Amino acid sequence: QVHVVESGGGLVQAGGSLRLSCVVSGSFFSIRYRAWYRQAPGKQRDWVACFTSGGGTNYADSVKGRFTISIGNPKNTMYLQMNSLKPEDTAAYSCKAVVTTLQGRSLEVWGQGTLVTVSS
């Protein structure tokens, strides 16, 4: 089985910072893709950031210049550094990972999410 667990959410004032973590664990061959999403109350889930196949990064326009995605050590950990937070960043942040299983199949796994609340 493969599991994805996010952490690091909390309450922060506007202008503050938070760092979210996403850990992929279990039995798998490799991690092919990872991305952050968020879902604000009463809204649909939106893509926030991801790594490209070429090793670069992509960000939603709403977070570009404020959020940074990175890989930790060990490499099954991914971070989302969020700076200059705004009240509109309030959402449940989730991590999606696509792994290659030990059987050679592609498997998409989501975490439960971590809540970020930004007060004005």
DSSP file with accessible surface (Angstrom, degrees, kcal/mol):
  #  RESIDUE AA STRUCTURE BP1 BP2  ACC     N-H-->O    O-->H-N    N-H-->O    O-->H-N    TCO  KAPPA ALPHA  PHI   PSI    X-CA   Y-CA   Z-CA
    1    1 A Q              0   0  180      0, 0.0    26,-1.6     0, 0.0     2,-0.4   0.000 360.0 360.0 360.0 154.0    0.0    0.0    0.0
    2    2 A V  E     -A   26   0A  17     24,-0.2     2,-0.4     2,-0.0    24,-0.2  -0.974 360.0-168.6-121.8 136.4    1.0    3.6   -0.6
    3    3 A H  E     -A   25   0A  91     22,-2.9    22,-2.8    -2,-0.4     2,-0.4  -0.944  10.9-160.5-127.2 147.0    0.1    6.4    1.8
    4    4 A V  E     -A   24   0A  10    106,-0.4   108,-0.5    -2,-0.4     2,-0.4  -0.997  13.2-177.2-125.7 126.8    0.3   10.2    1.5
    5    5 A V  E     -A   23   0A  86     18,-2.1    18,-2.5    -2,-0.4     2,-0.3  -0.990   7.1-161.5-130.0 126.0    0.3   12.3    4.7
    6    6 A E  E     +A   22   0A  16     -2,-0.4     2,-0.3    16,-0.2    16,-0.2  -0.740  16.0 165.4-101.0 154.1    0.3   16.1    4.8
    7    7 A S  E     +A   21   0A  62     14,-2.0    14,-2.7    -2,-0.3   107,-0.1  -0.957  38.4  73.1-155.0 168.3    1.2   18.2    7.9
    8    8 A G        +     0   0   36     -2,-0.3    11,-0.3     1,-0.3    -1,-0.0   0.356  59.0 135.3 107.0  -4.8    2.1   21.7    8.8
    9    9 A G        +     0   0   28     12,-0.1     2,-0.3    84,-0.1    -1,-0.3  -0.162  20.9 121.7 -70.5 170.5   -1.2   23.5    8.5
   10   10 A G  E     -d  116   0B  29    105,-0.7   107,-2.8   104,-0.1     2,-0.5  -0.986  59.9 -50.5 166.3-167.6   -2.5   25.9   11.1
   11   11 A L  E     +d  117   0B 128     -2,-0.3     2,-0.3   105,-0.2   107,-0.2  -0.856  53.7 165.6-101.1 130.3   -3.7   29.4   11.9
   12   12 A V  E     -d  118   0B  24    105,-2.6   107,-2.5    -2,-0.5     2,-0.2  -0.982  34.5-112.1-143.1 150.6   -1.5   32.3   10.7
   13   13 A Q  E >   -d  119   0B 147     -2,-0.3     3,-2.3   105,-0.2    72,-0.2  -0.494  50.2 -82.9 -79.1 153.7   -2.0   36.1   10.4
   14   14 A A  T 3  S+     0   0   47    105,-2.6    72,-0.2     1,-0.3    -1,-0.1  -0.280 120.0  30.1 -54.1 137.2   -2.0   37.7    6.9
   15   15 A G  T 3  S+     0   0   55     70,-3.3    69,-0.6     1,-0.3    -1,-0.3   0.245  99.9 114.8  92.6 -11.5    1.5   38.3    5.8
   16   16 A G    <   -     0   0   21     -3,-2.3    69,-2.3    69,-0.2     2,-0.3  -0.083  57.8-122.6 -83.8-174.8    2.8   35.3    7.7
   17   17 A S        +     0   0   61     66,-0.2     2,-0.3    67,-0.2    66,-0.2  -0.928  20.8 179.5-132.5 153.5    4.4   32.1    6.5
   18   18 A L  E     - B   0  82A  35     64,-2.1    64,-3.3    -2,-0.3     2,-0.5  -0.976  16.8-145.7-145.6 152.4    3.8   28.4    6.8
   19   19 A R  E     - B   0  81A 130     -2,-0.3     2,-0.3   -11,-0.3    62,-0.2  -0.983  15.3-160.0-122.6 120.7    5.6   25.3    5.5
   20   20 A L  E     - B   0  80A   0     60,-2.6    60,-2.2    -2,-0.5     2,-0.4  -0.722   4.7-153.1 -95.6 148.6    3.6   22.3    4.6
   21   21 A S  E     -AB   7  79A  21    -14,-2.7   -14,-2.0    -2,-0.3     2,-0.4  -0.922   8.1-167.8-120.6 149.0    5.0   18.8    4.3
   22   22 A a  E     -AB   6  78A   0     56,-2.4    56,-2.6    -2,-0.4     2,-0.5  -0.977   7.6-168.1-136.6 118.8    3.9   15.8    2.2
   23   23 A V  E     -AB   5  77A  50    -18,-2.5   -18,-2.1    -2,-0.4     2,-0.5  -0.940   7.0-158.5-113.6 127.0    5.3   12.4    2.9
   24   24 A V  E     +A    4   0A   0     52,-2.4     2,-0.3    -2,-0.5   -20,-0.2  -0.906  25.2 168.5-101.9 123.4    4.8    9.5    0.5
   25   25 A S  E     +A    3   0A  49    -22,-2.8   -22,-2.9    -2,-0.5     2,-0.3  -0.880  22.1  58.9-133.7 166.0    5.3    6.1    2.2
   26   26 A G  E    S-A    2   0A  46     -2,-0.3     2,-0.7   -24,-0.2   -24,-0.2  -0.783  89.3 -31.3 117.4-162.0    4.8    2.4    1.6
   27   27 A S  S    S+     0   0   77    -26,-1.6    75,-0.4    -2,-0.3     2,-0.3  -0.867  76.6 126.0-103.0 112.4    5.9    0.0   -1.0
   28   28 A F        -     0   0   46     -2,-0.7    73,-0.2    73,-0.2     3,-0.1  -0.976  56.7-127.3-157.4 163.4    6.4    1.4   -4.5
   29   29 A F  S    S-     0   0  158     71,-3.0     2,-0.3     1,-0.3    72,-0.2   0.918  81.5 -22.5 -82.9 -46.8    9.1    1.6   -7.1
   30   30 A S  E     -E  100   0B  43     70,-1.3    70,-2.7     0, 0.0     2,-0.6  -0.988  55.9-110.5-160.1 161.7    9.3    5.3   -7.7
   31   31 A I  E     +E   99   0B  41     -2,-0.3    68,-0.3    68,-0.2     3,-0.1  -0.909  30.0 178.6 -99.0 119.2    7.4    8.6   -7.4
   32   32 A R  E     +     0   0B 150     66,-3.0     2,-0.3    -2,-0.6    67,-0.2   0.751  63.3   6.1 -91.9 -30.2    6.5    9.9  -10.9
   33   33 A Y  E     -E   98   0B  71     65,-1.6    65,-2.7     2,-0.0     2,-0.3  -0.989  55.7-174.6-156.9 142.2    4.6   13.0  -10.1
   34   34 A R  E     +E   97   0B  29     -2,-0.3    17,-1.4    17,-0.2     2,-0.3  -0.995  11.9 166.6-141.6 144.0    3.7   15.2   -7.1
   35   35 A A  E     -EF  96  50B   0     61,-2.2    61,-2.7    -2,-0.3     2,-0.4  -0.984  28.1-128.3-152.5 156.5    1.5   18.2   -6.7
   36   36 A W  E     +EF  95  49B   0     13,-3.0    12,-3.1    -2,-0.3    13,-1.6  -0.902  26.3 178.5-106.8 141.0   -0.2   20.4   -4.2
   37   37 A Y  E     -EF  94  47B  37     57,-3.0    57,-2.4    -2,-0.4     2,-0.3  -0.870   8.6-158.5-129.6 165.2   -3.9   21.3   -4.4
   38   38 A R  E     -EF  93  46B  27      8,-2.7     8,-3.5    -2,-0.3     2,-0.4  -0.995   7.1-160.1-146.8 152.0   -6.2   23.3   -2.2
   39   39 A Q  E     -EF  92  45B  91     53,-2.0    53,-2.4    -2,-0.3     6,-0.2  -0.949  11.7-154.5-135.2 112.3   -9.9   23.5   -1.5
   40   40 A A    >   -     0   0   25      4,-0.5     3,-2.3    -2,-0.4    51,-0.2  -0.465  45.3 -75.0 -78.4 157.1  -11.4   26.6    0.1
   41   41 A P  T 3  S+     0   0  107      0, 0.0    -1,-0.1     0, 0.0     3,-0.1  -0.273 118.4   3.4 -55.4 127.2  -14.7   26.2    2.0
   42   42 A G  T 3  S+     0   0   91      1,-0.2     2,-0.3    -3,-0.1    -2,-0.0   0.551 114.8  99.6  76.6   7.8  -17.6   25.9   -0.4
   43   43 A K  S <  S-     0   0  145     -3,-2.3    -1,-0.2     1,-0.1     2,-0.1  -0.774  76.5 -95.8-122.3 169.1  -15.4   25.9   -3.5
   44   44 A Q        -     0   0  144     -2,-0.3    -4,-0.5     1,-0.1     2,-0.3  -0.345  49.3 -90.9 -78.0 162.8  -13.9   23.3   -5.8
   45   45 A R  E     -F   39   0B 111     -6,-0.2     2,-0.4    -2,-0.1    -6,-0.3  -0.589  46.0-160.5 -76.2 133.8  -10.4   21.9   -5.4
   46   46 A D  E     -F   38   0B  71     -8,-3.5    -8,-2.7    -2,-0.3     2,-0.2  -0.901  20.0-113.8-118.1 145.9   -7.8   23.9   -7.3
   47   47 A W  E     +F   37   0B  85     -2,-0.4   -10,-0.3   -10,-0.2     3,-0.1  -0.518  32.3 176.2 -72.7 140.4   -4.3   22.9   -8.4
   48   48 A V  E     -     0   0B   1    -12,-3.1    12,-2.7     1,-0.4     2,-0.3   0.772  54.7 -22.1-112.6 -51.7   -1.6   25.0   -6.6
   49   49 A A  E     +FG  36  59B   0    -13,-1.6   -13,-3.0    10,-0.2    -1,-0.4  -0.991  54.5 172.3-162.1 156.8    1.9   23.8   -7.6
   50   50 A C  E     -FG  35  58B  10      8,-2.0     8,-2.5    -2,-0.3     2,-0.4  -0.972  34.0-102.6-160.0 168.6    3.7   20.8   -9.1
   51   51 A F  E     - G   0  57B  40    -17,-1.4     6,-0.3    -2,-0.3   -17,-0.2  -0.810  37.6-132.2 -94.4 142.9    7.0   19.6  -10.4
   52   52 A T    >   -     0   0   48      4,-2.4     3,-2.0    -2,-0.4     6,-0.0  -0.478  24.8-106.7 -89.3 166.9    7.4   19.2  -14.2
   53   53 A S  T 3  S+     0   0  140      1,-0.3    -1,-0.1    -2,-0.1    -2,-0.0   0.780 120.6  58.0 -64.4 -23.6    8.7   16.2  -16.0
   54   54 A G  T 3  S-     0   0   73      1,-0.0    -1,-0.3     3,-0.0     3,-0.1   0.410 124.4-101.3 -87.5   3.6   11.9   18.2  -16.7
   55   55 A G  S <  S+     0   0   61     -3,-2.0    -2,-0.1     1,-0.3     2,-0.0   0.465  86.4 116.6  92.7   1.2   12.5   18.8  -13.0
   56   56 A G        -     0   0   32      1,-0.0    -4,-2.4    -5,-0.0     2,-0.3  -0.128  59.8-114.8 -88.1-167.2   11.2   22.4  -13.0
   57   57 A T  E     -G   51   0B  56     -6,-0.3     2,-0.4    -3,-0.1    -6,-0.2  -0.941  16.8-160.1-131.6 153.1    8.2   23.7  -11.1
   58   58 A N  E     -G   50   0B  88     -8,-2.5    -8,-2.0    -2,-0.3     2,-0.4  -0.988  10.0-168.9-132.3 144.5    4.9   25.2  -12.0
   59   59 A Y  E     -G   49   0B  36     -2,-0.4   -10,-0.2   -10,-0.2     2,-0.1  -0.968  28.3-108.2-133.5 148.0    2.6   27.4   -9.9
   60   60 A A    >>  -     0   0   16    -12,-2.7     3,-1.8    -2,-0.4     4,-1.3  -0.429  37.2-116.8 -65.7 147.8   -0.9   28.7  -10.1
   61   61 A D  T 34 S+     0   0  135      1,-0.3     3,-0.3     2,-0.2    -1,-0.1   0.844 112.4  63.7 -58.0 -32.2   -1.0   32.4  -10.9
   62   62 A S  T 34 S+     0   0   66      1,-0.2    -1,-0.3     3,-0.0   -14,-0.0   0.697 115.2  28.7 -67.8 -18.9   -2.6   33.1   -7.5
   63   63 A V  T X> S+     0   0    0     -3,-1.8     3,-2.3   -15,-0.2     4,-2.2   0.468  85.3 128.6-119.4  -4.7    0.4   31.8   -5.6
   64   64 A K  T 3< S+     0   0  122     -4,-1.3     4,-0.1     1,-0.3   -15,-0.0  -0.269  80.1  16.0 -59.5 132.5    3.3   32.6   -8.0
   65   65 A G  T 34 S+     0   0   81      2,-0.4    -1,-0.3     1,-0.1     3,-0.1   0.273 125.8  59.0  88.2 -13.3    6.1   34.5   -6.3
   66   66 A R  T <4 S+     0   0   29     -3,-2.3    17,-2.1     1,-0.2     2,-0.3   0.684  97.4  54.9-114.7 -33.0    4.8   33.6   -2.8
   67   67 A F  E  <  -C   82   0A   3     -4,-2.2    -2,-0.4    15,-0.2     2,-0.4  -0.823  60.3-167.6-107.5 146.7    4.8   29.8   -2.7
   68   68 A T  E     -C   81   0A  73     13,-2.4    13,-3.2    -2,-0.3     2,-0.4  -0.995   7.0-154.3-135.5 130.9    7.7   27.5   -3.3
   69   69 A I  E     +C   80   0A   7     -2,-0.4     2,-0.3    11,-0.2    11,-0.2  -0.795  24.5 163.5-102.2 139.8    7.6   23.8   -3.8
   70   70 A S  E     -C   79   0A  48      9,-1.9     9,-3.1    -2,-0.4     2,-0.4  -0.981  35.8-115.6-152.0 164.1   10.6   21.6   -3.0
   71   71 A I  E     -C   78   0A  62     -2,-0.3     7,-0.2     7,-0.2     4,-0.1  -0.858  32.3-152.9-103.6 137.9   11.8   18.1   -2.4
   72   72 A G        -     0   0   13      5,-3.3     5,-0.2    -2,-0.4    -1,-0.1  -0.142  29.5 -69.5 -95.8-168.3   13.2   17.2    1.0
   73   73 A N  S    S+     0   0  151      2,-0.1     2,-0.2     3,-0.1     5,-0.0  -0.964 123.2  42.3-127.8 109.7   15.7   14.7    2.3
   74   74 A P  S >  S-     0   0   78      0, 0.0     3,-1.6     0, 0.0    -2,-0.3   0.443  99.4-131.4 -74.0 164.4   14.6   11.9    2.2
   75   75 A K  T 3  S+     0   0  162      1,-0.3    -2,-0.1    -2,-0.2    -3,-0.1   0.478  97.4  78.1 -74.6  -1.8   13.2   12.4   -1.3
   76   76 A N  T 3  S+     0   0   45     -5,-0.1   -52,-2.4   -53,-0.0     2,-0.4   0.426  83.3  84.4 -81.9   3.5    9.8   11.0   -0.4
   77   77 A T  E <   -B   23   0A  13     -3,-1.6    -5,-3.3   -54,-0.2     2,-0.4  -0.896  59.0-172.7-107.9 134.4    9.1   14.3    1.3
   78   78 A M  E     -BC  22  71A   0    -56,-2.6   -56,-2.4    -2,-0.4     2,-0.3  -0.960   7.5-155.4-123.9 143.3    7.8   17.3   -0.5
   79   79 A Y  E     -BC  21  70A  41     -9,-3.1    -9,-1.9    -2,-0.4     2,-0.4  -0.853  12.7-159.0-117.9 154.5    7.4   20.8    0.9
   80   80 A L  E     -BC  20  69A   0    -60,-2.2   -60,-2.6    -2,-0.3     2,-0.6  -0.926  13.5-161.4-129.0 104.6    5.2   23.8    0.2
   81   81 A Q  E     -BC  19  68A  61    -13,-3.2   -13,-2.4    -2,-0.4     2,-0.6  -0.797   9.3-166.0 -85.9 121.4    6.7   27.0    1.6
   82   82 A M  E     +BC  18  67A   0    -64,-3.3   -64,-2.1    -2,-0.6     2,-0.3  -0.946  10.9 174.1-116.6 115.7    4.0   29.6    1.7
   83   83 A N        +     0   0   58    -17,-2.1   -66,-0.2    -2,-0.6   -67,-0.2  -0.754  59.5  23.4-114.9 164.0    5.0   33.2    2.3
   84   84 A S  S    S-     0   0   69    -69,-0.6    -1,-0.2    -2,-0.3   -68,-0.2   0.904  84.8-159.8  49.2  48.7    3.0   36.5    2.3
   85   85 A L        -     0   0    3    -69,-2.3   -70,-3.3    -3,-0.2   -69,-0.2  -0.264   8.0-158.8 -65.4 145.1   -0.1   34.6    3.1
   86   86 A K    >   -     0   0   87    -72,-0.2     3,-2.5   -71,-0.1     4,-0.3  -0.860  31.9-110.1-120.0 156.6   -3.5   36.2    2.4
   87   87 A P  G >  S+     0   0   51      0, 0.0     3,-1.9     0, 0.0    31,-0.4   0.846 117.7  63.4 -54.7 -32.4   -6.9   35.4    3.8
   88   88 A E  G 3  S+     0   0  128      1,-0.3   -48,-0.1   -48,-0.0    -3,-0.0   0.558  88.7  69.7 -72.7  -5.9   -7.9   34.0    0.4
   89   89 A D  G <   +     0   0    0     -3,-2.5    -1,-0.3     2,-0.0     2,-0.2   0.516  69.6 121.7 -82.6  -6.8   -5.2   31.3    0.8
   90   90 A T    <   +     0   0   32     -3,-1.9     2,-0.3    -4,-0.3    27,-0.2  -0.400  41.4 110.3 -59.7 123.6   -7.4   29.8    3.5
   91   91 A A  E    S- H   0 116B   1     25,-2.0    25,-2.9    -2,-0.2     2,-0.6  -0.971  74.6 -83.7-176.7 168.4   -8.1   26.2    2.4
   92   92 A A  E     -EH  39 115B  37    -53,-2.4   -53,-2.0    -2,-0.3     2,-0.5  -0.872  47.0-148.4 -89.9 122.1   -7.5   22.6    3.0
   93   93 A Y  E     -EH  38 114B   0     21,-3.1    21,-2.3    -2,-0.6     2,-0.3  -0.828  17.4-173.9 -99.5 128.1   -4.2   21.8    1.3
   94   94 A S  E     -E   37   0B  14    -57,-2.4   -57,-3.0    -2,-0.5     2,-0.4  -0.881  16.5-139.8-123.4 153.1   -3.8   18.3   -0.2
   95   95 A a  E     -E   36   0B   0     -2,-0.3    16,-2.0   -59,-0.2     2,-0.4  -0.913  11.8-162.2-111.8 135.2   -0.9   16.4   -1.8
   96   96 A K  E     -EI  35 110B  28    -61,-2.7   -61,-2.2    -2,-0.4     2,-0.4  -0.970   8.7-175.0-116.6 131.9   -1.3   14.2   -4.8
   97   97 A A  E     -EI  34 109B   0     12,-2.8    12,-3.2    -2,-0.4     2,-0.5  -0.979  14.1-158.7-125.0 141.1    1.3   11.6   -5.7
   98   98 A V  E     -EI  33 108B  20    -65,-2.7   -66,-3.0    -2,-0.4   -65,-1.6  -0.985  24.3-179.3-115.4 118.8    1.5    9.3   -8.7
   99   99 A V  E     -EI  31 107B   0      8,-2.7     8,-2.7    -2,-0.5     2,-0.6  -0.799  32.2-122.8-117.0 159.0    3.8    6.4   -8.1
  100  100 A T  E     -EI  30 106B  27    -70,-2.7   -71,-3.0    -2,-0.3   -70,-1.3  -0.920  37.7-138.5 -95.1 120.2    5.0    3.4  -10.0
  101  101 A T    >   -     0   0   16      4,-3.3     3,-2.1    -2,-0.6   -73,-0.2  -0.195  25.5-101.6 -74.6 171.0    4.0    0.3   -8.0
  102  102 A L  T 3  S+     0   0  109    -75,-0.4    -1,-0.1     1,-0.3   -74,-0.1   0.732 125.8  57.8 -64.5 -19.2    6.2   -2.7   -7.5
  103  103 A Q  T 3  S-     0   0  141      2,-0.1    -1,-0.3     0, 0.0     3,-0.1   0.361 122.9-107.6 -90.2   2.5    4.1   -4.4  -10.2
  104  104 A G  S <  S+     0   0   58     -3,-2.1     2,-0.2     1,-0.3    -2,-0.1   0.591  76.3 131.6  84.8  13.3    5.0   -1.6  -12.7
  105  105 A R        -     0   0  181      1,-0.0    -4,-3.3     2,-0.0     2,-0.5  -0.599  60.0-114.3 -99.1 158.5    1.6    0.1  -12.6
  106  106 A S  E     -I  100   0B  71     -6,-0.2     2,-0.4    -2,-0.2    -6,-0.2  -0.780  34.5-174.2 -90.7 130.9    0.8    3.8  -12.2
  107  107 A L  E     -I   99   0B  70     -8,-2.7    -8,-2.7    -2,-0.5     2,-0.5  -0.993  14.7-151.0-132.0 127.1   -1.1    4.6   -9.0
  108  108 A E  E     -I   98   0B 107     -2,-0.4     2,-0.4   -10,-0.2   -10,-0.2  -0.862  19.4-177.0 -98.6 128.7   -2.6    8.0   -8.0
  109  109 A V  E     -I   97   0B  22    -12,-3.2   -12,-2.8    -2,-0.5     2,-0.3  -0.987   8.4-161.8-130.9 135.4   -2.7    8.6   -4.2
  110  110 A W  E     -I   96   0B  65     -2,-0.4  -106,-0.4   -14,-0.2   -14,-0.2  -0.871  13.2-134.3-113.1 148.6   -4.2   11.5   -2.3
  111  111 A G        -     0   0    9    -16,-2.0  -106,-0.2    -2,-0.3     3,-0.1  -0.383  27.7-109.5 -88.4 176.2   -3.6   12.6    1.3
  112  112 A Q        -     0   0  186   -108,-0.5  -107,-0.1     1,-0.2    -1,-0.1   0.701  60.4-122.6 -80.7 -21.1   -6.3   13.7    3.7
  113  113 A G        -     0   0   24    -18,-0.1     2,-0.4   -21,-0.0   -19,-0.2  -0.064  10.3-114.4 100.1 158.5   -5.2   17.3    3.7
  114  114 A T  E     - H   0  93B  23    -21,-2.3   -21,-3.1  -107,-0.1     2,-0.4  -0.999  28.9-121.9-133.9 136.2   -4.0   19.8    6.2
  115  115 A L  E     - H   0  92B 105     -2,-0.4  -105,-0.7   -23,-0.2     2,-0.5  -0.641  21.9-169.4 -88.3 130.3   -6.0   23.0    7.0
  116  116 A V  E     -dH  10  91B   0    -25,-2.9   -25,-2.0    -2,-0.4     2,-0.5  -0.976   3.7-174.1-116.3 124.8   -4.5   26.4    6.6
  117  117 A T  E     -d   11   0B  52   -107,-2.8  -105,-2.6    -2,-0.5     2,-0.6  -0.987   4.6-166.5-122.1 123.3   -6.4   29.4    8.0
  118  118 A V  E     -d   12   0B   7     -2,-0.5     2,-0.3   -31,-0.4  -105,-0.2  -0.944  10.0-154.2-112.5 118.0   -5.2   32.9    7.3
  119  119 A S  E      d   13   0B  42   -107,-2.5  -105,-2.6    -2,-0.6    -2,-0.0  -0.667 360.0 360.0 -92.2 148.5   -6.7   35.6    9.5
  120  120 A S              0   0  138     -2,-0.3    -1,-0.1  -107,-0.2   -34,-0.0  -0.333 360.0 360.0 -89.2 360.0   -6.9   39.3    8.4
